Amino acid sequence: MATYEYRCPRHGAFEVRLRIGEASASVPCGTCGGQAARIYSAPGLAVTPRPLARALDRAARTAETPDVVTRIPGRRPARRR
Ligand SMILES: [Zn+2]
């Protein structure tokens, strides 16, 4: 047996105990009999939050090509006058 979470639009989340593999995408709500959609909360579905991913991405890019100093001072091609 496993516990699955479903959410009724009117009555909120509730748990249903079913045999593994028998959980359907929706079950009737125990209170109103309406369709309650399954909530997928498996730990494996967690992904890196987008802002964090963006920050890590930017940090990695900055390490490769710093955008503050783009050339060594004094190494600019000498301009003839
Ligand atoms: Zn309900």
PDB file of the backbone (N, CA, C, O) and the ligand in Angstrom, with CONECT records:
HET     ZN  A 101       1
ATOM      1  N   MET A   1       0.837  -1.207   0.000  1.00  0.00           N
ATOM      2  CA  MET A   1       0.000   0.000   0.000  1.00  0.00           C
ATOM      3  C   MET A   1       0.872   1.257   0.000  1.00  0.00           C
ATOM      4  O   MET A   1       1.970   1.285   0.556  1.00  0.00           O
ATOM      5  N   ALA A   2       0.345   2.277  -0.636  1.00  0.00           N
ATOM      6  CA  ALA A   2       1.056   3.551  -0.657  1.00  0.00           C
ATOM      7  C   ALA A   2       0.032   4.667  -0.492  1.00  0.00           C
ATOM      8  O   ALA A   2      -1.145   4.503  -0.812  1.00  0.00           O
ATOM      9  N   THR A   3       0.493   5.779   0.003  1.00  0.00           N
ATOM     10  CA  THR A   3      -0.408   6.913   0.197  1.00  0.00           C
ATOM     11  C   THR A   3      -0.242   7.887  -0.949  1.00  0.00           C
ATOM     12  O   THR A   3       0.874   8.299  -1.264  1.00  0.00           O
ATOM     13  N   TYR A   4      -1.340   8.254  -1.569  1.00  0.00           N
ATOM     14  CA  TYR A   4      -1.305   9.200  -2.677  1.00  0.00           C
ATOM     15  C   TYR A   4      -2.097  10.437  -2.279  1.00  0.00           C
ATOM     16  O   TYR A   4      -3.065  10.360  -1.522  1.00  0.00           O
ATOM     17  N   GLU A   5      -1.675  11.548  -2.791  1.00  0.00           N
ATOM     18  CA  GLU A   5      -2.326  12.810  -2.446  1.00  0.00           C
ATOM     19  C   GLU A   5      -3.172  13.299  -3.615  1.00  0.00           C
ATOM     20  O   GLU A   5      -2.732  13.306  -4.765  1.00  0.00           O
ATOM     21  N   TYR A   6      -4.383  13.703  -3.297  1.00  0.00           N
ATOM     22  CA  TYR A   6      -5.278  14.251  -4.314  1.00  0.00           C
ATOM     23  C   TYR A   6      -5.805  15.582  -3.803  1.00  0.00           C
ATOM     24  O   TYR A   6      -5.813  15.844  -2.600  1.00  0.00           O
ATOM     25  N   ARG A   7      -6.242  16.412  -4.729  1.00  0.00           N
ATOM     26  CA  ARG A   7      -6.764  17.711  -4.315  1.00  0.00           C
ATOM     27  C   ARG A   7      -8.104  17.982  -4.980  1.00  0.00           C
ATOM     28  O   ARG A   7      -8.218  18.012  -6.205  1.00  0.00           O
ATOM     29  N   CYS A   8      -9.119  18.180  -4.138  1.00  0.00           N
ATOM     30  CA  CYS A   8     -10.433  18.556  -4.628  1.00  0.00           C
ATOM     31  C   CYS A   8     -10.467  20.075  -4.745  1.00  0.00           C
ATOM     32  O   CYS A   8     -10.021  20.767  -3.830  1.00  0.00           O
ATOM     33  N   PRO A   9     -10.983  20.606  -5.845  1.00  0.00           N
ATOM     34  CA  PRO A   9     -11.035  22.067  -6.008  1.00  0.00           C
ATOM     35  C   PRO A   9     -11.800  22.748  -4.879  1.00  0.00           C
ATOM     36  O   PRO A   9     -11.517  23.896  -4.535  1.00  0.00           O
ATOM     37  N   ARG A  10     -12.776  22.034  -4.301  1.00  0.00           N
ATOM     38  CA  ARG A  10     -13.600  22.631  -3.253  1.00  0.00           C
ATOM     39  C   ARG A  10     -13.134  22.296  -1.843  1.00  0.00           C
ATOM     40  O   ARG A  10     -13.240  23.124  -0.939  1.00  0.00           O
ATOM     41  N   HIS A  11     -12.612  21.072  -1.650  1.00  0.00           N
ATOM     42  CA  HIS A  11     -12.311  20.636  -0.295  1.00  0.00           C
ATOM     43  C   HIS A  11     -10.827  20.500   0.004  1.00  0.00           C
ATOM     44  O   HIS A  11     -10.446  20.123   1.113  1.00  0.00           O
ATOM     45  N   GLY A  12     -10.004  20.801  -0.960  1.00  0.00           N
ATOM     46  CA  GLY A  12      -8.570  20.778  -0.689  1.00  0.00           C
ATOM     47  C   GLY A  12      -7.971  19.388  -0.779  1.00  0.00           C
ATOM     48  O   GLY A  12      -8.593  18.450  -1.278  1.00  0.00           O
ATOM     49  N   ALA A  13      -6.746  19.280  -0.282  1.00  0.00           N
ATOM     50  CA  ALA A  13      -5.979  18.035  -0.434  1.00  0.00           C
ATOM     51  C   ALA A  13      -6.433  16.978   0.560  1.00  0.00           C
ATOM     52  O   ALA A  13      -6.817  17.284   1.689  1.00  0.00           O
ATOM     53  N   PHE A  14      -6.381  15.734   0.117  1.00  0.00           N
ATOM     54  CA  PHE A  14      -6.648  14.608   1.009  1.00  0.00           C
ATOM     55  C   PHE A  14      -5.827  13.428   0.518  1.00  0.00           C
ATOM     56  O   PHE A  14      -5.353  13.411  -0.618  1.00  0.00           O
ATOM     57  N   GLU A  15      -5.667  12.449   1.385  1.00  0.00           N
ATOM     58  CA  GLU A  15      -4.836  11.306   1.035  1.00  0.00           C
ATOM     59  C   GLU A  15      -5.678  10.062   0.819  1.00  0.00           C
ATOM     60  O   GLU A  15      -6.690   9.845   1.487  1.00  0.00           O
ATOM     61  N   VAL A  16      -5.242   9.265  -0.113  1.00  0.00           N
ATOM     62  CA  VAL A  16      -5.923   8.012  -0.413  1.00  0.00           C
ATOM     63  C   VAL A  16      -4.890   6.902  -0.374  1.00  0.00           C
ATOM     64  O   VAL A  16      -3.804   7.029  -0.941  1.00  0.00           O
ATOM     65  N   ARG A  17      -5.232   5.828   0.290  1.00  0.00           N
ATOM     66  CA  ARG A  17      -4.307   4.699   0.326  1.00  0.00           C
ATOM     67  C   ARG A  17      -4.706   3.694  -0.739  1.00  0.00           C
ATOM     68  O   ARG A  17      -5.825   3.180  -0.758  1.00  0.00           O
ATOM     69  N   LEU A  18      -3.760   3.431  -1.620  1.00  0.00           N
ATOM     70  CA  LEU A  18      -4.002   2.516  -2.725  1.00  0.00           C
ATOM     71  C   LEU A  18      -2.824   1.571  -2.849  1.00  0.00           C
ATOM     72  O   LEU A  18      -1.750   1.807  -2.296  1.00  0.00           O
ATOM     73  N   ARG A  19      -3.051   0.494  -3.588  1.00  0.00           N
ATOM     74  CA  ARG A  19      -1.921  -0.375  -3.871  1.00  0.00           C
ATOM     75  C   ARG A  19      -1.007   0.343  -4.860  1.00  0.00           C
ATOM     76  O   ARG A  19      -1.467   1.096  -5.719  1.00  0.00           O
ATOM     77  N   ILE A  20       0.289   0.098  -4.724  1.00  0.00           N
ATOM     78  CA  ILE A  20       1.260   0.765  -5.609  1.00  0.00           C
ATOM     79  C   ILE A  20       0.938   0.445  -7.061  1.00  0.00           C
ATOM     80  O   ILE A  20       0.724  -0.710  -7.428  1.00  0.00           O
ATOM     81  N   GLY A  21       0.908   1.489  -7.876  1.00  0.00           N
ATOM     82  CA  GLY A  21       0.625   1.302  -9.290  1.00  0.00           C
ATOM     83  C   GLY A  21      -0.842   1.444  -9.626  1.00  0.00           C
ATOM     84  O   GLY A  21      -1.209   1.443 -10.801  1.00  0.00           O
ATOM     85  N   GLU A  22      -1.695   1.566  -8.611  1.00  0.00           N
ATOM     86  CA  GLU A  22      -3.126   1.669  -8.880  1.00  0.00           C
ATOM     87  C   GLU A  22      -3.661   3.093  -8.743  1.00  0.00           C
ATOM     88  O   GLU A  22      -4.861   3.326  -8.883  1.00  0.00           O
ATOM     89  N   ALA A  23      -2.781   4.028  -8.473  1.00  0.00           N
ATOM     90  CA  ALA A  23      -3.232   5.411  -8.333  1.00  0.00           C
ATOM     91  C   ALA A  23      -3.566   5.970  -9.707  1.00  0.00           C
ATOM     92  O   ALA A  23      -2.737   5.919 -10.615  1.00  0.00           O
ATOM     93  N   SER A  24      -4.759   6.498  -9.866  1.00  0.00           N
ATOM     94  CA  SER A  24      -5.139   7.091 -11.140  1.00  0.00           C
ATOM     95  C   SER A  24      -4.917   8.595 -11.086  1.00  0.00           C
ATOM     96  O   SER A  24      -4.607   9.144 -10.028  1.00  0.00           O
ATOM     97  N   ALA A  25      -5.073   9.254 -12.213  1.00  0.00           N
ATOM     98  CA  ALA A  25      -4.817  10.688 -12.286  1.00  0.00           C
ATOM     99  C   ALA A  25      -5.811  11.480 -11.447  1.00  0.00           C
ATOM    100  O   ALA A  25      -5.525  12.597 -11.016  1.00  0.00           O
ATOM    101  N   SER A  26      -6.985  10.887 -11.220  1.00  0.00           N
ATOM    102  CA  SER A  26      -7.964  11.573 -10.387  1.00  0.00           C
ATOM    103  C   SER A  26      -8.871  10.552  -9.709  1.00  0.00           C
ATOM    104  O   SER A  26      -9.078   9.455 -10.229  1.00  0.00           O
ATOM    105  N   VAL A  27      -9.408  10.911  -8.554  1.00  0.00           N
ATOM    106  CA  VAL A  27     -10.342  10.047  -7.824  1.00  0.00           C
ATOM    107  C   VAL A  27     -11.522  10.909  -7.387  1.00  0.00           C
ATOM    108  O   VAL A  27     -11.400  12.133  -7.327  1.00  0.00           O
ATOM    109  N   PRO A  28     -12.648  10.298  -7.085  1.00  0.00           N
ATOM    110  CA  PRO A  28     -13.774  11.097  -6.588  1.00  0.00           C
ATOM    111  C   PRO A  28     -13.477  11.603  -5.184  1.00  0.00           C
ATOM    112  O   PRO A  28     -12.933  10.882  -4.348  1.00  0.00           O
ATOM    113  N   CYS A  29     -13.843  12.843  -4.945  1.00  0.00           N
ATOM    114  CA  CYS A  29     -13.649  13.426  -3.620  1.00  0.00           C
ATOM    115  C   CYS A  29     -14.549  12.696  -2.625  1.00  0.00           C
ATOM    116  O   CYS A  29     -15.705  12.401  -2.927  1.00  0.00           O
ATOM    117  N   GLY A  30     -14.014  12.406  -1.436  1.00  0.00           N
ATOM    118  CA  GLY A  30     -14.792  11.692  -0.436  1.00  0.00           C
ATOM    119  C   GLY A  30     -15.938  12.517   0.123  1.00  0.00           C
ATOM    120  O   GLY A  30     -16.877  11.962   0.693  1.00  0.00           O
ATOM    121  N   THR A  31     -15.875  13.823  -0.029  1.00  0.00           N
ATOM    122  CA  THR A  31     -16.910  14.693   0.524  1.00  0.00           C
ATOM    123  C   THR A  31     -18.009  15.015  -0.488  1.00  0.00           C
ATOM    124  O   THR A  31     -19.197  14.902  -0.186  1.00  0.00           O
ATOM    125  N   CYS A  32     -17.593  15.423  -1.706  1.00  0.00           N
ATOM    126  CA  CYS A  32     -18.584  15.861  -2.688  1.00  0.00           C
ATOM    127  C   CYS A  32     -18.677  14.930  -3.896  1.00  0.00           C
ATOM    128  O   CYS A  32     -19.588  15.063  -4.713  1.00  0.00           O
ATOM    129  N   GLY A  33     -17.748  13.997  -4.012  1.00  0.00           N
ATOM    130  CA  GLY A  33     -17.805  13.076  -5.141  1.00  0.00           C
ATOM    131  C   GLY A  33     -17.270  13.664  -6.433  1.00  0.00           C
ATOM    132  O   GLY A  33     -17.280  12.999  -7.469  1.00  0.00           O
ATOM    133  N   GLY A  34     -16.800  14.909  -6.383  1.00  0.00           N
ATOM    134  CA  GLY A  34     -16.249  15.551  -7.572  1.00  0.00           C
ATOM    135  C   GLY A  34     -14.872  15.021  -7.893  1.00  0.00           C
ATOM    136  O   GLY A  34     -14.278  14.293  -7.098  1.00  0.00           O
ATOM    137  N   GLN A  35     -14.365  15.381  -9.052  1.00  0.00           N
ATOM    138  CA  GLN A  35     -13.055  14.916  -9.470  1.00  0.00           C
ATOM    139  C   GLN A  35     -11.955  15.622  -8.690  1.00  0.00           C
ATOM    140  O   GLN A  35     -11.873  16.850  -8.679  1.00  0.00           O
ATOM    141  N   ALA A  36     -11.121  14.838  -8.048  1.00  0.00           N
ATOM    142  CA  ALA A  36      -9.967  15.384  -7.337  1.00  0.00           C
ATOM    143  C   ALA A  36      -8.722  14.938  -8.083  1.00  0.00           C
ATOM    144  O   ALA A  36      -8.499  13.743  -8.278  1.00  0.00           O
ATOM    145  N   ALA A  37      -7.916  15.897  -8.499  1.00  0.00           N
ATOM    146  CA  ALA A  37      -6.716  15.586  -9.290  1.00  0.00           C
ATOM    147  C   ALA A  37      -5.579  15.151  -8.386  1.00  0.00           C
ATOM    148  O   ALA A  37      -5.442  15.631  -7.260  1.00  0.00           O
ATOM    149  N   ARG A  38      -4.775  14.247  -8.887  1.00  0.00           N
ATOM    150  CA  ARG A  38      -3.649  13.760  -8.117  1.00  0.00           C
ATOM    151  C   ARG A  38      -2.564  14.820  -8.019  1.00  0.00           C
ATOM    152  O   ARG A  38      -2.300  15.548  -8.977  1.00  0.00           O
ATOM    153  N   ILE A  39      -1.942  14.897  -6.854  1.00  0.00           N
ATOM    154  CA  ILE A  39      -0.814  15.811  -6.650  1.00  0.00           C
ATOM    155  C   ILE A  39       0.456  14.986  -6.726  1.00  0.00           C
ATOM    156  O   ILE A  39       0.647  14.043  -5.958  1.00  0.00           O
ATOM    157  N   TYR A  40       1.307  15.345  -7.644  1.00  0.00           N
ATOM    158  CA  TYR A  40       2.552  14.607  -7.796  1.00  0.00           C
ATOM    159  C   TYR A  40       3.616  15.267  -6.942  1.00  0.00           C
ATOM    160  O   TYR A  40       4.083  16.365  -7.244  1.00  0.00           O
ATOM    161  N   SER A  41       3.991  14.589  -5.880  1.00  0.00           N
ATOM    162  CA  SER A  41       4.966  15.187  -4.968  1.00  0.00           C
ATOM    163  C   SER A  41       6.139  14.248  -4.737  1.00  0.00           C
ATOM    164  O   SER A  41       6.739  14.237  -3.662  1.00  0.00           O
ATOM    165  N   ALA A  42       6.458  13.460  -5.758  1.00  0.00           N
ATOM    166  CA  ALA A  42       7.593  12.553  -5.615  1.00  0.00           C
ATOM    167  C   ALA A  42       8.876  13.343  -5.442  1.00  0.00           C
ATOM    168  O   ALA A  42       9.075  14.344  -6.131  1.00  0.00           O
ATOM    169  N   PRO A  43       9.751  12.920  -4.540  1.00  0.00           N
ATOM    170  CA  PRO A  43      10.995  13.661  -4.280  1.00  0.00           C
ATOM    171  C   PRO A  43      11.855  13.817  -5.529  1.00  0.00           C
ATOM    172  O   PRO A  43      12.558  14.818  -5.669  1.00  0.00           O
ATOM    173  N   GLY A  44      11.811  12.853  -6.431  1.00  0.00           N
ATOM    174  CA  GLY A  44      12.651  12.890  -7.626  1.00  0.00           C
ATOM    175  C   GLY A  44      12.299  13.988  -8.591  1.00  0.00           C
ATOM    176  O   GLY A  44      13.065  14.292  -9.505  1.00  0.00           O
ATOM    177  N   LEU A  45      11.120  14.597  -8.392  1.00  0.00           N
ATOM    178  CA  LEU A  45      10.692  15.618  -9.335  1.00  0.00           C
ATOM    179  C   LEU A  45      11.235  16.999  -9.001  1.00  0.00           C
ATOM    180  O   LEU A  45      11.047  17.946  -9.764  1.00  0.00           O
ATOM    181  N   ALA A  46      11.907  17.115  -7.866  1.00  0.00           N
ATOM    182  CA  ALA A  46      12.428  18.422  -7.478  1.00  0.00           C
ATOM    183  C   ALA A  46      13.516  18.876  -8.450  1.00  0.00           C
ATOM    184  O   ALA A  46      14.401  18.096  -8.802  1.00  0.00           O
ATOM    185  N   VAL A  47      13.451  20.095  -8.869  1.00  0.00           N
ATOM    186  CA  VAL A  47      14.463  20.642  -9.770  1.00  0.00           C
ATOM    187  C   VAL A  47      15.071  21.883  -9.133  1.00  0.00           C
ATOM    188  O   VAL A  47      14.533  22.426  -8.168  1.00  0.00           O
ATOM    189  N   THR A  48      16.181  22.320  -9.675  1.00  0.00           N
ATOM    190  CA  THR A  48      16.832  23.521  -9.161  1.00  0.00           C
ATOM    191  C   THR A  48      15.932  24.720  -9.431  1.00  0.00           C
ATOM    192  O   THR A  48      15.496  24.922 -10.564  1.00  0.00           O
ATOM    193  N   PRO A  49      15.650  25.518  -8.402  1.00  0.00           N
ATOM    194  CA  PRO A  49      14.831  26.715  -8.622  1.00  0.00           C
ATOM    195  C   PRO A  49      15.452  27.611  -9.688  1.00  0.00           C
ATOM    196  O   PRO A  49      16.672  27.763  -9.748  1.00  0.00           O
ATOM    197  N   ARG A  50      14.612  28.197 -10.519  1.00  0.00           N
ATOM    198  CA  ARG A  50      15.118  28.984 -11.648  1.00  0.00           C
ATOM    199  C   ARG A  50      16.049  30.134 -11.270  1.00  0.00           C
ATOM    200  O   ARG A  50      17.103  30.283 -11.888  1.00  0.00           O
ATOM    201  N   PRO A  51      15.699  30.953 -10.277  1.00  0.00           N
ATOM    202  CA  PRO A  51      16.621  32.062  -9.936  1.00  0.00           C
ATOM    203  C   PRO A  51      17.985  31.545  -9.532  1.00  0.00           C
ATOM    204  O   PRO A  51      19.005  32.133  -9.893  1.00  0.00           O
ATOM    205  N   LEU A  52      18.017  30.440  -8.777  1.00  0.00           N
ATOM    206  CA  LEU A  52      19.296  29.885  -8.357  1.00  0.00           C
ATOM    207  C   LEU A  52      20.072  29.385  -9.571  1.00  0.00           C
ATOM    208  O   LEU A  52      21.276  29.620  -9.677  1.00  0.00           O
ATOM    209  N   ALA A  53      19.396  28.703 -10.479  1.00  0.00           N
ATOM    210  CA  ALA A  53      20.047  28.188 -11.679  1.00  0.00           C
ATOM    211  C   ALA A  53      20.643  29.333 -12.491  1.00  0.00           C
ATOM    212  O   ALA A  53      21.754  29.231 -13.011  1.00  0.00           O
ATOM    213  N   ARG A  54      19.879  30.434 -12.592  1.00  0.00           N
ATOM    214  CA  ARG A  54      20.360  31.596 -13.354  1.00  0.00           C
ATOM    215  C   ARG A  54      21.590  32.192 -12.691  1.00  0.00           C
ATOM    216  O   ARG A  54      22.550  32.567 -13.365  1.00  0.00           O
ATOM    217  N   ALA A  55      21.555  32.278 -11.350  1.00  0.00           N
ATOM    218  CA  ALA A  55      22.679  32.862 -10.623  1.00  0.00           C
ATOM    219  C   ALA A  55      23.927  32.013 -10.807  1.00  0.00           C
ATOM    220  O   ALA A  55      25.017  32.542 -11.026  1.00  0.00           O
ATOM    221  N   LEU A  56      23.767  30.686 -10.716  1.00  0.00           N
ATOM    222  CA  LEU A  56      24.916  29.796 -10.892  1.00  0.00           C
ATOM    223  C   LEU A  56      25.460  29.930 -12.303  1.00  0.00           C
ATOM    224  O   LEU A  56      26.672  29.929 -12.517  1.00  0.00           O
ATOM    225  N   ASP A  57      24.551  30.046 -13.261  1.00  0.00           N
ATOM    226  CA  ASP A  57      24.945  30.172 -14.650  1.00  0.00           C
ATOM    227  C   ASP A  57      25.768  31.431 -14.861  1.00  0.00           C
ATOM    228  O   ASP A  57      26.809  31.410 -15.519  1.00  0.00           O
ATOM    229  N   ARG A  58      25.281  32.535 -14.288  1.00  0.00           N
ATOM    230  CA  ARG A  58      25.967  33.812 -14.443  1.00  0.00           C
ATOM    231  C   ARG A  58      27.343  33.749 -13.791  1.00  0.00           C
ATOM    232  O   ARG A  58      28.320  34.255 -14.343  1.00  0.00           O
ATOM    233  N   ALA A  59      27.418  33.128 -12.618  1.00  0.00           N
ATOM    234  CA  ALA A  59      28.695  33.025 -11.908  1.00  0.00           C
ATOM    235  C   ALA A  59      29.704  32.254 -12.737  1.00  0.00           C
ATOM    236  O   ALA A  59      30.871  32.640 -12.815  1.00  0.00           O
ATOM    237  N   ALA A  60      29.273  31.180 -13.349  1.00  0.00           N
ATOM    238  CA  ALA A  60      30.162  30.364 -14.162  1.00  0.00           C
ATOM    239  C   ALA A  60      30.653  31.148 -15.371  1.00  0.00           C
ATOM    240  O   ALA A  60      31.825  31.072 -15.739  1.00  0.00           O
ATOM    241  N   ARG A  61      29.746  31.901 -15.984  1.00  0.00           N
ATOM    242  CA  ARG A  61      30.111  32.660 -17.168  1.00  0.00           C
ATOM    243  C   ARG A  61      31.083  33.774 -16.812  1.00  0.00           C
ATOM    244  O   ARG A  61      32.028  34.047 -17.551  1.00  0.00           O
ATOM    245  N   THR A  62      30.840  34.424 -15.656  1.00  0.00           N
ATOM    246  CA  THR A  62      31.705  35.510 -15.224  1.00  0.00           C
ATOM    247  C   THR A  62      33.109  35.000 -14.930  1.00  0.00           C
ATOM    248  O   THR A  62      34.088  35.708 -15.164  1.00  0.00           O
ATOM    249  N   ALA A  63      33.216  33.777 -14.419  1.00  0.00           N
ATOM    250  CA  ALA A  63      34.526  33.212 -14.118  1.00  0.00           C
ATOM    251  C   ALA A  63      35.342  33.041 -15.400  1.00  0.00           C
ATOM    252  O   ALA A  63      36.560  33.224 -15.395  1.00  0.00           O
ATOM    253  N   GLU A  64      34.683  32.699 -16.470  1.00  0.00           N
ATOM    254  CA  GLU A  64      35.380  32.490 -17.740  1.00  0.00           C
ATOM    255  C   GLU A  64      35.752  33.809 -18.411  1.00  0.00           C
ATOM    256  O   GLU A  64      36.885  34.004 -18.851  1.00  0.00           O
ATOM    257  N   THR A  65      34.784  34.699 -18.477  1.00  0.00           N
ATOM    258  CA  THR A  65      35.024  35.976 -19.145  1.00  0.00           C
ATOM    259  C   THR A  65      34.546  37.123 -18.251  1.00  0.00           C
ATOM    260  O   THR A  65      33.417  37.597 -18.379  1.00  0.00           O
ATOM    261  N   PRO A  66      35.413  37.553 -17.354  1.00  0.00           N
ATOM    262  CA  PRO A  66      35.020  38.684 -16.488  1.00  0.00           C
ATOM    263  C   PRO A  66      34.685  39.896 -17.347  1.00  0.00           C
ATOM    264  O   PRO A  66      35.413  40.232 -18.282  1.00  0.00           O
ATOM    265  N   ASP A  67      33.568  40.549 -17.015  1.00  0.00           N
ATOM    266  CA  ASP A  67      33.182  41.659 -17.865  1.00  0.00           C
ATOM    267  C   ASP A  67      33.569  43.008 -17.282  1.00  0.00           C
ATOM    268  O   ASP A  67      33.231  44.046 -17.851  1.00  0.00           O
ATOM    269  N   VAL A  68      34.272  43.009 -16.154  1.00  0.00           N
ATOM    270  CA  VAL A  68      34.713  44.272 -15.573  1.00  0.00           C
ATOM    271  C   VAL A  68      36.025  44.699 -16.240  1.00  0.00           C
ATOM    272  O   VAL A  68      36.152  45.825 -16.723  1.00  0.00           O
ATOM    273  N   VAL A  69      36.988  43.788 -16.259  1.00  0.00           N
ATOM    274  CA  VAL A  69      38.269  44.063 -16.907  1.00  0.00           C
ATOM    275  C   VAL A  69      38.359  43.195 -18.152  1.00  0.00           C
ATOM    276  O   VAL A  69      38.378  41.968 -18.058  1.00  0.00           O
ATOM    277  N   THR A  70      38.414  43.818 -19.299  1.00  0.00           N
ATOM    278  CA  THR A  70      38.430  43.036 -20.529  1.00  0.00           C
ATOM    279  C   THR A  70      39.824  42.987 -21.135  1.00  0.00           C
ATOM    280  O   THR A  70      40.100  42.147 -21.992  1.00  0.00           O
ATOM    281  N   ARG A  71      40.701  43.877 -20.697  1.00  0.00           N
ATOM    282  CA  ARG A  71      42.064  43.798 -21.219  1.00  0.00           C
ATOM    283  C   ARG A  71      43.031  44.322 -20.171  1.00  0.00           C
ATOM    284  O   ARG A  71      42.642  45.049 -19.257  1.00  0.00           O
ATOM    285  N   ILE A  72      44.267  43.952 -20.310  1.00  0.00           N
ATOM    286  CA  ILE A  72      45.261  44.355 -19.337  1.00  0.00           C
ATOM    287  C   ILE A  72      45.621  45.816 -19.580  1.00  0.00           C
ATOM    288  O   ILE A  72      45.920  46.195 -20.712  1.00  0.00           O
ATOM    289  N   PRO A  73      45.596  46.640 -18.537  1.00  0.00           N
ATOM    290  CA  PRO A  73      45.919  48.071 -18.724  1.00  0.00           C
ATOM    291  C   PRO A  73      47.325  48.235 -19.291  1.00  0.00           C
ATOM    292  O   PRO A  73      48.248  47.535 -18.875  1.00  0.00           O
ATOM    293  N   GLY A  74      47.491  49.145 -20.227  1.00  0.00           N
ATOM    294  CA  GLY A  74      48.820  49.422 -20.798  1.00  0.00           C
ATOM    295  C   GLY A  74      49.121  48.564 -22.000  1.00  0.00           C
ATOM    296  O   GLY A  74      50.120  48.779 -22.687  1.00  0.00           O
ATOM    297  N   ARG A  75      48.251  47.575 -22.268  1.00  0.00           N
ATOM    298  CA  ARG A  75      48.524  46.711 -23.414  1.00  0.00           C
ATOM    299  C   ARG A  75      47.716  47.165 -24.640  1.00  0.00           C
ATOM    300  O   ARG A  75      47.654  46.475 -25.658  1.00  0.00           O
ATOM    301  N   ARG A  76      47.114  48.322 -24.510  1.00  0.00           N
ATOM    302  CA  ARG A  76      46.341  48.842 -25.625  1.00  0.00           C
ATOM    303  C   ARG A  76      47.281  49.157 -26.800  1.00  0.00           C
ATOM    304  O   ARG A  76      48.363  49.691 -26.559  1.00  0.00           O
ATOM    305  N   PRO A  77      46.940  48.867 -28.008  1.00  0.00           N
ATOM    306  CA  PRO A  77      47.832  49.179 -29.141  1.00  0.00           C
ATOM    307  C   PRO A  77      48.172  50.661 -29.142  1.00  0.00           C
ATOM    308  O   PRO A  77      47.284  51.510 -29.056  1.00  0.00           O
ATOM    309  N   ALA A  78      49.467  50.970 -29.240  1.00  0.00           N
ATOM    310  CA  ALA A  78      49.904  52.361 -29.180  1.00  0.00           C
ATOM    311  C   ALA A  78      49.384  53.119 -30.408  1.00  0.00           C
ATOM    312  O   ALA A  78      49.456  52.650 -31.544  1.00  0.00           O
ATOM    313  N   ARG A  79      48.861  54.309 -30.121  1.00  0.00           N
ATOM    314  CA  ARG A  79      48.322  55.108 -31.223  1.00  0.00           C
ATOM    315  C   ARG A  79      49.379  56.080 -31.705  1.00  0.00           C
ATOM    316  O   ARG A  79      49.962  56.787 -30.882  1.00  0.00           O
ATOM    317  N   ARG A  80      49.649  56.148 -32.968  1.00  0.00           N
ATOM    318  CA  ARG A  80      50.675  57.055 -33.482  1.00  0.00           C
ATOM    319  C   ARG A  80      50.121  58.444 -33.632  1.00  0.00           C
ATOM    320  O   ARG A  80      48.964  58.635 -34.008  1.00  0.00           O
ATOM    321  N   ARG A  81      50.964  59.419 -33.332  1.00  0.00           N
ATOM    322  CA  ARG A  81      50.509  60.800 -33.461  1.00  0.00           C
ATOM    323  C   ARG A  81      51.276  61.502 -34.551  1.00  0.00           C
ATOM    324  O   ARG A  81      51.037  62.681 -34.813  1.00  0.00           O
TER     325      ARG A  81
HETATM  326 ZN    ZN A 101     -14.810  17.780  -2.649  1.00  0.00          ZN2+
END
